[in-house]
Amino acid sequence: MDISYRTERELDRAALQGLFLSVNWSSGRHPERLHQAIRNSHHVVTAWSGARLVGLMNALSDGTMTAYFHYLLVEPAFQSRGIGRELVARMIAHYRDCTRLVLIAYKEEVAFYERCGFRVAERALPVQLTSLGD
């Protein structure tokens, strides 16, 4: 089936929660907060198989200097089809005029992001404080 892409921040709570739970992300256990987080994002690109939400990427940004890419996820049944790469490409294009595009990746994901044009910062380390039990 063909994949279509949209830019939208108003998504069905159940579809959003289902996507996050499909990849075992703890954010899916907080559907109201997750829904609000996506609504408050600066930009969101979604991937659809018919009426089914199968991928999402969001950004938090000042719109000028920095864009921080927080979520990138693709439902497991739809992975390895270029959907994640397309979501990244669309997001990079949207923020092409920003001076810094930033994300935090798990070690096993670094190669994917490098293929998308990102590079590991040499002198920086991610620092995180979380309260949702992640």
Backbone as ProteinMPNN parsed JSONL, in Angstrom:
{"seq_chain_A": "MDISYRTERELDRAALQGLFLSVNWSSGRHPERLHQAIRNSHHVVTAWSGARLVGLMNALSDGTMTAYFHYLLVEPAFQSRGIGRELVARMIAHYRDCTRLVLIAYKEEVAFYERCGFRVAERALPVQLTSLGD", "coords_chain_A": {"N_chain_A": [[0.837, -1.186, 0.0], [0.407, 2.289, -0.664], [2.177, 4.999, 0.884], [1.243, 7.952, 2.444], [2.016, 11.363, 3.226], [1.675, 13.84, 5.717], [1.386, 17.124, 7.149], [0.64, 17.85, 10.294], [-0.75, 18.626, 13.472], [-2.868, 17.995, 15.007], [-4.041, 15.17, 16.047], [-5.756, 12.012, 16.222], [-6.273, 10.746, 19.415], [-6.256, 7.979, 20.129], [-5.097, 6.762, 17.86], [-2.591, 7.956, 17.894], [-1.605, 7.113, 20.403], [-1.622, 4.335, 19.931], [0.351, 4.104, 17.918], [2.686, 4.883, 19.342], [2.738, 2.957, 21.376], [3.124, 0.725, 19.793], [5.814, 0.639, 19.295], [6.761, 0.3, 21.756], [7.186, 2.58, 23.36], [7.323, 4.54, 26.243], [5.9, 6.917, 26.369], [3.461, 6.434, 25.207], [1.962, 5.437, 27.248], [0.885, 7.565, 28.469], [-1.471, 8.996, 27.368], [-2.978, 11.46, 27.254], [-1.101, 13.464, 27.883], [0.732, 12.961, 25.855], [-0.802, 13.508, 23.559], [-1.212, 16.267, 23.962], [1.46, 17.102, 23.896], [2.192, 16.626, 21.221], [0.398, 18.33, 19.935], [1.443, 20.745, 20.849], [3.851, 20.868, 19.576], [6.25, 22.37, 17.363], [6.357, 21.671, 14.689], [5.011, 18.94, 12.852], [5.302, 15.912, 11.14], [3.554, 13.383, 9.554], [3.076, 9.909, 8.717], [1.054, 7.871, 6.689], [-0.81, 4.942, 6.094], [-3.256, 4.462, 4.155], [-5.967, 5.073, 6.183], [-4.555, 4.707, 8.46], [-2.327, 5.642, 10.972], [1.065, 5.446, 10.698], [3.597, 6.419, 11.087], [5.627, 9.038, 12.513], [7.129, 12.214, 13.04], [8.375, 14.797, 15.055], [9.031, 18.274, 15.877], [10.581, 20.59, 18.054], [11.015, 23.975, 18.25], [12.574, 27.226, 17.766], [12.145, 28.314, 15.407], [13.971, 29.736, 13.941], [16.771, 29.723, 14.733], [17.309, 27.174, 15.971], [16.252, 23.81, 15.697], [14.873, 21.154, 17.347], [14.642, 17.776, 17.128], [12.425, 15.622, 18.385], [10.687, 13.253, 18.547], [10.81, 10.393, 16.509], [9.271, 7.903, 14.921], [8.265, 4.762, 13.611], [5.789, 2.474, 12.903], [6.398, -0.935, 13.682], [5.623, -2.925, 11.702], [5.843, -1.475, 9.406], [8.399, -0.646, 9.125], [11.701, -0.307, 7.65], [11.069, 0.45, 5.074], [11.694, 2.88, 4.099], [10.263, 4.925, 5.233], [10.916, 6.243, 7.668], [13.266, 7.565, 6.856], [12.167, 9.264, 4.929], [10.476, 10.856, 6.514], [12.428, 12.184, 8.053], [13.804, 13.544, 6.001], [11.818, 15.302, 5.078], [11.443, 16.831, 7.354], [13.97, 17.999, 7.717], [14.055, 19.532, 5.372], [11.988, 21.324, 5.918], [13.112, 22.815, 7.981], [15.326, 23.98, 6.823], [16.486, 26.545, 6.861], [17.279, 26.997, 9.442], [19.976, 27.309, 11.773], [20.935, 25.256, 13.333], [20.262, 21.871, 13.677], [19.071, 19.474, 15.788], [19.198, 16.356, 17.53], [18.653, 13.627, 19.784], [19.997, 10.472, 19.866], [19.737, 6.947, 20.314], [22.452, 4.647, 20.707], [22.282, 2.482, 18.858], [20.877, 3.62, 16.809], [22.364, 5.586, 15.633], [23.809, 5.233, 13.193], [21.753, 5.229, 11.275], [20.831, 7.914, 11.454], [23.17, 9.22, 10.722], [23.326, 8.46, 8.042], [21.276, 9.998, 7.161], [22.353, 12.472, 7.194], [23.106, 13.669, 9.598], [25.554, 14.25, 12.19], [27.619, 12.949, 14.794], [28.113, 14.893, 17.599], [31.254, 16.057, 18.59], [32.241, 17.06, 21.068], [30.136, 17.052, 22.803], [27.64, 15.819, 25.032], [24.577, 14.1, 25.534], [22.277, 15.187, 27.985], [19.967, 14.377, 30.412], [16.936, 14.722, 32.215], [14.315, 13.143, 33.66], [10.853, 12.596, 34.455], [8.884, 10.779, 34.062], [9.397, 8.144, 34.437], [10.951, 6.972, 32.476]], "CA_chain_A": [[0.0, 0.0, 0.0], [1.143, 3.538, -0.73], [2.283, 5.8, 2.09], [1.071, 9.379, 2.229], [2.618, 12.175, 4.285], [0.918, 15.05, 6.039], [1.877, 17.956, 8.249], [-0.507, 18.112, 11.166], [-0.497, 18.465, 14.907], [-4.111, 17.543, 15.635], [-4.171, 13.756, 15.711], [-6.619, 11.201, 17.057], [-5.538, 10.258, 20.588], [-6.086, 6.524, 20.083], [-4.134, 6.449, 16.803], [-1.294, 8.406, 18.389], [-1.204, 6.19, 21.457], [-1.331, 3.046, 19.314], [1.654, 4.174, 17.257], [3.745, 4.905, 20.349], [2.782, 1.653, 22.04], [3.603, -0.289, 18.844], [7.281, 0.589, 19.405], [7.033, 0.163, 23.191], [7.647, 3.834, 23.968], [6.558, 4.831, 27.447], [5.015, 8.065, 26.134], [2.155, 5.891, 24.877], [1.229, 5.164, 28.487], [0.406, 8.86, 28.951], [-2.114, 9.476, 26.146], [-3.373, 12.873, 27.292], [0.128, 14.264, 27.799], [1.287, 12.746, 24.521], [-1.63, 14.27, 22.636], [-0.891, 17.681, 24.168], [2.838, 17.327, 23.443], [2.198, 16.711, 19.755], [-0.302, 19.577, 19.6], [2.316, 21.87, 21.175], [5.065, 20.812, 18.762], [6.38, 23.424, 16.364], [6.045, 21.075, 13.382], [4.824, 17.487, 12.914], [5.085, 15.232, 9.867], [3.028, 12.051, 9.809], [3.013, 8.958, 7.606], [-0.221, 7.169, 6.73], [-1.154, 3.867, 5.172], [-4.707, 4.645, 4.157], [-6.394, 5.851, 7.347], [-3.773, 4.224, 9.603], [-1.115, 6.379, 11.313], [2.15, 4.464, 10.785], [4.859, 7.065, 11.378], [5.529, 10.416, 12.98], [8.31, 12.935, 13.5], [8.009, 16.134, 15.503], [10.122, 19.198, 16.187], [10.428, 21.716, 18.965], [11.907, 24.918, 17.586], [12.329, 28.665, 17.813], [11.812, 28.657, 14.038], [15.015, 30.537, 13.311], [18.121, 29.264, 15.033], [17.448, 25.768, 16.35], [15.134, 22.863, 15.69], [15.191, 19.933, 18.077], [13.759, 16.696, 16.72], [12.214, 14.831, 19.592], [10.172, 11.922, 18.235], [10.76, 9.788, 15.176], [8.902, 6.514, 15.1], [7.523, 4.094, 12.54], [5.225, 1.207, 13.372], [7.288, -2.025, 13.265], [5.202, -3.588, 10.451], [6.115, -0.579, 8.275], [9.804, -0.26, 9.145], [12.572, -0.747, 6.55], [10.433, 0.798, 3.802], [12.077, 4.246, 3.763], [9.349, 5.892, 5.84], [11.679, 7.057, 8.609], [14.157, 8.429, 6.074], [11.333, 10.3, 4.302], [10.067, 11.778, 7.57], [13.6, 13.008, 8.361], [14.068, 14.429, 4.857], [10.802, 16.352, 5.073], [11.684, 17.708, 8.494], [15.172, 18.782, 7.396], [13.661, 20.517, 4.364], [11.177, 22.345, 6.575], [13.989, 23.641, 8.821], [16.569, 24.21, 6.074], [17.062, 27.844, 7.165], [17.783, 27.027, 10.823], [21.424, 27.113, 11.837], [21.28, 24.028, 14.05], [19.256, 20.821, 13.784], [19.585, 18.65, 16.883], [18.411, 15.247, 18.055], [19.352, 12.665, 20.639], [19.76, 9.129, 19.32], [20.342, 5.801, 20.983], [23.629, 4.192, 19.958], [21.933, 1.61, 17.737], [20.224, 4.424, 15.778], [23.279, 6.613, 15.132], [24.131, 5.003, 11.77], [20.608, 5.696, 10.492], [20.84, 9.372, 11.41], [24.329, 9.64, 9.924], [22.929, 8.31, 6.629], [20.354, 11.098, 6.879], [23.109, 13.718, 7.162], [23.516, 14.133, 10.922], [26.839, 13.75, 12.665], [27.742, 12.928, 16.247], [28.876, 16.028, 18.111], [32.486, 15.542, 19.188], [32.497, 17.478, 22.441], [28.869, 17.191, 23.517], [26.959, 14.619, 25.505], [23.194, 14.391, 25.918], [22.001, 15.19, 29.415], [18.516, 14.235, 30.49], [16.251, 14.583, 33.49], [12.961, 12.726, 33.298], [9.996, 12.311, 35.608], [7.835, 9.838, 33.68], [9.851, 6.766, 34.624], [11.524, 6.439, 31.229]], "C_chain_A": [[0.877, 1.242, 0.0], [1.112, 4.253, 0.615], [2.088, 7.254, 1.697], [1.612, 10.118, 3.447], [1.816, 13.443, 4.46], [1.675, 15.847, 7.103], [0.663, 18.342, 9.074], [-0.127, 17.86, 12.609], [-1.734, 17.981, 15.647], [-4.387, 16.116, 15.181], [-5.118, 13.062, 16.677], [-5.796, 10.586, 18.191], [-5.247, 8.755, 20.505], [-5.065, 6.123, 19.029], [-2.722, 6.814, 17.246], [-0.758, 7.452, 19.46], [-0.834, 4.829, 20.874], [0.015, 3.023, 18.623], [2.779, 4.115, 18.272], [3.86, 3.562, 21.076], [3.309, 0.567, 21.105], [5.122, -0.422, 18.872], [7.723, 0.571, 20.868], [7.625, 1.425, 23.814], [6.727, 4.208, 25.113], [5.628, 6.027, 27.289], [3.603, 7.601, 25.813], [1.318, 5.555, 26.094], [0.654, 6.439, 29.11], [-0.331, 9.563, 27.801], [-2.51, 10.944, 26.151], [-2.158, 13.779, 27.162], [0.74, 14.148, 26.401], [0.512, 13.561, 23.489], [-1.308, 15.765, 22.741], [0.518, 18.005, 23.678], [2.9, 17.468, 21.931], [1.498, 17.989, 19.306], [0.588, 20.795, 19.831], [3.619, 21.873, 20.38], [5.072, 21.958, 17.759], [5.988, 22.912, 14.99], [5.957, 19.562, 13.552], [4.598, 16.977, 11.499], [4.629, 13.819, 10.197], [3.036, 11.224, 8.535], [1.767, 8.108, 7.795], [-0.268, 6.062, 5.695], [-2.673, 3.834, 5.155], [-5.078, 5.545, 5.315], [-5.595, 5.514, 8.598], [-2.503, 5.052, 9.776], [0.017, 5.377, 11.532], [3.505, 5.089, 11.075], [4.668, 8.509, 11.763], [6.916, 10.944, 13.318], [7.855, 14.315, 13.926], [9.249, 16.955, 15.808], [9.661, 20.224, 17.201], [11.433, 22.741, 18.463], [11.56, 26.361, 17.91], [12.029, 29.181, 16.41], [12.885, 29.414, 13.285], [16.408, 29.956, 13.5], [18.22, 27.745, 15.192], [16.138, 25.012, 16.213], [15.631, 21.602, 16.38], [14.165, 18.879, 17.678], [13.632, 15.72, 17.876], [11.765, 13.409, 19.282], [10.387, 11.592, 16.76], [10.427, 8.328, 15.414], [8.07, 6.038, 13.922], [7.054, 2.762, 13.103], [6.079, 0.048, 12.843], [6.902, -2.701, 11.947], [5.522, -2.751, 9.218], [7.572, -0.11, 8.236], [10.55, -0.878, 7.972], [11.927, -0.546, 5.183], [10.768, 2.232, 3.376], [11.201, 5.317, 4.388], [10.091, 6.807, 6.805], [12.587, 8.033, 7.887], [13.362, 9.573, 5.423], [10.85, 11.316, 5.328], [11.214, 12.721, 7.917], [13.857, 14.004, 7.23], [13.066, 15.583, 4.821], [11.021, 17.338, 6.215], [12.92, 18.579, 8.243], [14.834, 19.867, 6.372], [12.865, 21.659, 5.0], [12.048, 23.321, 7.362], [15.31, 23.984, 8.143], [17.228, 25.548, 6.407], [17.536, 27.982, 8.608], [19.277, 26.734, 10.821], [21.831, 25.821, 12.54], [20.069, 23.114, 14.124], [19.813, 19.782, 14.739], [18.635, 17.499, 17.179], [19.289, 14.41, 18.964], [18.98, 11.283, 20.13], [20.386, 8.08, 20.233], [21.461, 5.278, 20.096], [23.273, 3.365, 18.725], [21.259, 2.367, 16.588], [21.163, 5.43, 15.108], [23.561, 6.439, 13.641], [22.99, 5.471, 10.87], [20.645, 7.211, 10.347], [22.042, 9.912, 10.638], [24.021, 9.507, 8.432], [21.963, 9.414, 6.199], [21.054, 12.461, 6.901], [23.532, 14.273, 8.504], [24.908, 13.608, 11.242], [26.856, 13.831, 14.186], [28.606, 14.108, 16.666], [30.084, 15.508, 18.879], [32.643, 15.87, 20.659], [31.225, 17.61, 23.263], [28.328, 15.83, 23.926], [25.515, 14.981, 25.83], [23.046, 14.29, 27.43], [20.483, 15.213, 29.552], [18.06, 14.126, 31.935], [14.815, 14.244, 33.164], [12.158, 12.405, 34.556], [8.898, 11.308, 35.273], [8.28, 8.385, 33.8], [10.439, 6.147, 33.389], [12.888, 5.867, 31.502]], "O_chain_A": [[1.957, 1.25, 0.59], [0.156, 4.131, 1.381], [2.69, 7.734, 0.737], [1.661, 9.575, 4.551], [1.341, 14.043, 3.496], [2.492, 15.305, 7.848], [-0.221, 19.064, 8.614], [0.699, 17.002, 12.921], [-1.64, 17.595, 16.812], [-4.896, 15.881, 14.085], [-5.261, 13.485, 17.824], [-4.751, 9.98, 17.952], [-4.13, 8.316, 20.778], [-4.249, 5.235, 19.271], [-1.774, 6.068, 17.002], [0.402, 7.042, 19.416], [0.164, 4.233, 21.282], [0.749, 2.039, 18.721], [3.739, 3.368, 18.081], [4.965, 3.095, 21.354], [3.884, -0.416, 21.572], [5.661, -1.47, 18.515], [8.893, 0.793, 21.182], [8.474, 1.34, 24.701], [5.504, 4.195, 24.972], [4.647, 6.131, 28.025], [2.641, 8.307, 26.117], [0.1, 5.405, 25.992], [0.011, 6.386, 30.159], [0.122, 10.599, 27.315], [-2.382, 11.61, 25.123], [-2.187, 14.755, 26.413], [1.21, 15.138, 25.84], [1.109, 14.227, 22.644], [-1.151, 16.443, 21.726], [0.743, 19.072, 23.106], [3.595, 18.346, 21.419], [1.967, 18.658, 18.386], [0.498, 21.775, 19.091], [4.412, 22.805, 20.51], [4.017, 22.451, 17.358], [5.36, 23.63, 14.211], [6.732, 18.97, 14.303], [3.8, 17.539, 10.748], [5.241, 13.138, 11.02], [3.008, 11.758, 7.426], [1.456, 7.678, 8.906], [0.181, 6.232, 4.562], [-3.299, 3.247, 6.037], [-4.567, 6.66, 5.426], [-5.924, 5.988, 9.686], [-1.696, 5.159, 8.853], [-0.054, 4.551, 12.442], [4.476, 4.364, 11.291], [3.676, 9.137, 11.392], [7.768, 10.21, 13.819], [7.042, 14.941, 13.245], [10.35, 16.429, 15.974], [8.51, 20.662, 17.201], [12.601, 22.404, 18.268], [10.43, 26.685, 18.274], [11.696, 30.354, 16.239], [12.718, 29.704, 12.101], [17.132, 29.729, 12.53], [19.104, 27.11, 14.618], [15.068, 25.509, 16.565], [16.68, 21.058, 16.034], [12.964, 19.068, 17.869], [14.601, 15.082, 18.287], [12.409, 12.454, 19.717], [10.164, 12.428, 15.884], [11.201, 7.598, 16.033], [7.295, 6.786, 13.326], [7.83, 2.019, 13.703], [6.447, 0.049, 11.668], [7.783, -3.019, 11.149], [5.479, -3.263, 8.099], [7.934, 0.726, 7.408], [10.09, -1.85, 7.373], [12.21, -1.29, 4.244], [10.199, 2.744, 2.411], [11.378, 6.501, 4.102], [9.911, 8.024, 6.762], [12.671, 9.201, 8.264], [13.831, 10.711, 5.374], [10.817, 12.513, 5.042], [11.003, 13.925, 8.06], [14.1, 15.183, 7.487], [13.446, 16.724, 4.556], [10.808, 18.54, 6.056], [12.901, 19.775, 8.533], [15.287, 21.004, 6.505], [13.055, 22.824, 4.65], [11.759, 24.516, 7.407], [16.304, 24.249, 8.818], [18.442, 25.673, 6.244], [18.139, 28.996, 8.958], [19.777, 26.0, 9.969], [22.952, 25.344, 12.36], [18.994, 23.516, 14.57], [20.909, 19.265, 14.525], [17.416, 17.649, 17.089], [20.517, 14.486, 18.911], [17.802, 10.958, 19.981], [21.432, 8.308, 20.841], [21.425, 5.445, 18.877], [23.886, 3.524, 17.67], [21.089, 1.81, 15.504], [20.789, 6.058, 14.117], [23.549, 7.423, 12.901], [23.237, 6.049, 9.811], [20.505, 7.734, 9.242], [21.943, 10.944, 9.975], [24.421, 10.363, 7.643], [21.851, 9.724, 5.013], [20.421, 13.488, 6.653], [24.258, 15.266, 8.548], [25.376, 12.643, 10.638], [26.19, 14.676, 14.785], [29.705, 14.296, 16.145], [29.954, 14.619, 19.721], [33.131, 15.04, 21.425], [31.245, 18.229, 24.327], [28.539, 14.827, 23.244], [25.258, 16.066, 26.352], [23.626, 13.409, 28.067], [19.803, 15.987, 28.878], [18.725, 13.509, 32.767], [14.157, 14.999, 32.449], [12.708, 11.999, 35.58], [8.058, 11.017, 36.124], [7.596, 7.489, 33.306], [10.437, 4.924, 33.249], [13.542, 5.368, 30.587]]}, "name": "protein", "num_of_chains": 1, "seq": "MDISYRTERELDRAALQGLFLSVNWSSGRHPERLHQAIRNSHHVVTAWSGARLVGLMNALSDGTMTAYFHYLLVEPAFQSRGIGRELVARMIAHYRDCTRLVLIAYKEEVAFYERCGFRVAERALPVQLTSLGD"}
